[in-house]
Amino acid sequence: MSERENLFRPIHKGIRLMLYQLGSELQTQSFVDVTQSNIVVARLKRNLGDSLSNCILCLLTAHAHHEEKDIFSHIRAHDADAVDTVMKEHGVVARRILEFSKTCDELLKITEPERRIEVGGRLIEEANDLVTLYLSHLNNEETLLVPVMWEWFSDPEIRAMRRVFYDSLPLSLFETWMRWTLPAMNQEELNVLFSGLQTTAENPRTKDWVRLAHETLSFDRWLALRESVHVDLPWESQATG
């Protein structure tokens, strides 16, 4: 694994974990169980609270928007064809998400068992297609865009893009992404990420990164991160300040 900053790898690992869970939840559902299966389907599609934390489809759509605004705009000047390719894929993914979302709505309205089994089966097929498409898209983004970023941007410049990308998110949405992303990363990737955060100019969200790592990583992985990168929890920093 390269020790260069990789703007895509952390968030993409979180999205992959999210997609794996989507498939796992759907294929084990009994759609005859109206109450339980509707809870799962609604969580995939709808914003059930005051954030996007229970809406996988919302998160996928929001991710594409922030990528286009905060990352692709920097890369376009150096490889417009690569950006155009992944932008077209965003369009295809958006249409597939819309189709999947409509099937979710259809299923939520059905109570007759045989029809629920039929539409639930179609939902699983569409989920399989969406997961396959999205995983391929993530691979393409990394294959096409990471080399361009490494050629034209230094690690400090990439860290600055990361800061803009994440600082533009409401804190609740940032926390949602990190609860998917941080547990999905391996130890070396966590070390690179948090080492980069420590070398970046004062960032008010750094404390949130550290807090969420403490909350989401296993005890052993958190200790390994602390030993490698010497991160302090916000309340520890205050106590010694």
TALINTA-V202378 format. One record per residue. N is the residue number from 1. SS is DSSP state (a for helix, b for strand, c for the rest). PHI is phi in whole degrees, -180 to 180 (NA if undefined). D_LAST is the distance of its C-alpha to the last C-alpha in whole Angstrom. Layout:
n = {N:N}
ss = {SS:SS}
phi = {PHI:PHI}
d_last = {D_LAST:D_LAST}
//
This chain:
n = {1:2:3:4:5:6:7:8:9:10:11:12:13:14:15:16:17:18:19:20:21:22:23:24:25:26:27:28:29:30:31:32:33:34:35:36:37:38:39:40:41:42:43:44:45:46:47:48:49:50:51:52:53:54:55:56:57:58:59:60:61:62:63:64:65:66:67:68:69:70:71:72:73:74:75:76:77:78:79:80:81:82:83:84:85:86:87:88:89:90:91:92:93:94:95:96:97:98:99:100:101:102:103:104:105:106:107:108:109:110:111:112:113:114:115:116:117:118:119:120:121:122:123:124:125:126:127:128:129:130:131:132:133:134:135:136:137:138:139:140:141:142:143:144:145:146:147:148:149:150:151:152:153:154:155:156:157:158:159:160:161:162:163:164:165:166:167:168:169:170:171:172:173:174:175:176:177:178:179:180:181:182:183:184:185:186:187:188:189:190:191:192:193:194:195:196:197:198:199:200:201:202:203:204:205:206:207:208:209:210:211:212:213:214:215:216:217:218:219:220:221:222:223:224:225:226:227:228:229:230:231:232:233:234:235:236:237:238:239:240:241}
ss = {c:c:c:c:c:c:c:c:a:a:a:a:a:a:a:a:a:a:a:a:a:a:a:a:a:a:a:c:c:c:c:c:c:a:a:a:a:a:a:a:a:a:a:a:a:c:c:c:c:c:c:c:c:c:c:a:a:a:a:a:a:a:a:a:a:a:a:a:a:a:a:a:a:a:a:c:c:c:c:a:a:a:a:a:a:a:a:a:a:a:a:a:a:a:a:a:a:a:a:a:a:a:a:a:a:a:a:a:c:c:c:c:a:a:a:a:a:a:a:a:a:a:a:a:a:a:a:a:a:a:a:a:a:a:a:a:a:a:a:a:a:a:a:a:a:a:a:a:a:a:a:a:c:c:a:a:a:a:a:a:a:a:a:a:a:a:a:c:c:c:a:a:a:a:a:a:a:a:a:a:a:a:a:a:c:c:a:a:a:a:a:a:a:a:a:a:a:a:a:c:c:c:c:c:c:a:a:a:a:a:a:a:a:a:a:a:c:c:a:a:a:a:a:a:a:a:a:a:a:c:c:c:c:a:a:a:a:a:a:a:c}
phi = {NA:-69:-89:-65:-66:-123:-67:-90:-57:-60:-66:-67:-64:-63:-67:-60:-61:-61:-68:-61:-69:-57:-63:-63:-65:-69:-73:-101:-80:-96:-73:-69:-77:-60:-63:-68:-68:-69:-62:-65:-63:-64:-67:-66:-103:-106:-83:-91:-135:-97:-140:-93:-64:-111:-130:-63:-64:-63:-64:-62:-67:-63:-60:-60:-61:-70:-59:-62:-77:-103:-120:-60:-62:-77:-81:-55:-64:-104:-159:-65:-65:-63:-64:-60:-62:-73:-66:-62:-63:-58:-64:-64:-63:-60:-66:-67:-62:-63:-62:-63:-62:-65:-67:-57:-61:-61:-65:-62:-93:-95:-117:-72:-54:-64:-67:-65:-63:-63:-71:-63:-62:-65:-62:-65:-60:-68:-64:-60:-64:-65:-63:-60:-63:-70:-62:-64:-63:-61:-61:-65:-59:-68:-66:-84:-100:-62:-60:-65:-65:-69:-76:-107:-129:-78:-60:-60:-68:-67:-63:-65:-64:-60:-61:-62:-58:-85:-68:-78:-85:-58:-57:-63:-73:-57:-63:-60:-61:-68:-70:-87:-78:-61:-66:-84:-91:-85:-65:-64:-66:-63:-62:-63:-60:-77:-63:-64:-62:-73:-92:-84:-55:-42:-128:-60:-88:-58:-62:-71:-56:-65:-58:-72:-63:-62:-79:-105:-84:-64:-57:-65:-70:-65:-62:-63:-64:-62:-69:-80:-114:61:-83:-113:-69:-53:-74:-72:-62:-66:-68:-98:-74}
d_last = {36:35:31:32:30:32:32:34:34:31:32:36:35:34:37:39:37:38:42:42:41:44:47:46:46:49:51:51:51:55:55:58:55:55:52:49:50:50:46:46:47:46:42:43:45:43:40:40:37:35:33:35:34:37:39:40:42:40:37:40:41:38:37:40:39:35:37:39:37:34:36:39:39:38:40:43:44:44:46:47:50:47:45:48:49:46:46:50:48:46:49:51:48:48:51:51:48:50:53:51:50:53:54:51:53:56:55:53:57:59:60:63:62:64:63:59:60:62:59:56:58:58:54:53:55:53:50:51:52:49:47:49:49:45:45:47:45:42:43:45:42:40:43:44:41:39:41:41:37:37:40:39:35:32:29:27:29:30:26:26:29:27:25:28:29:27:25:29:29:28:25:28:30:27:26:29:30:27:28:31:30:27:29:32:31:31:28:29:29:25:24:26:24:21:21:22:19:17:19:20:18:16:17:16:18:16:14:18:19:17:17:21:21:20:23:26:26:27:25:26:26:22:22:24:22:18:20:22:19:16:14:11:12:10:10:8:6:5:6:4:0}
//
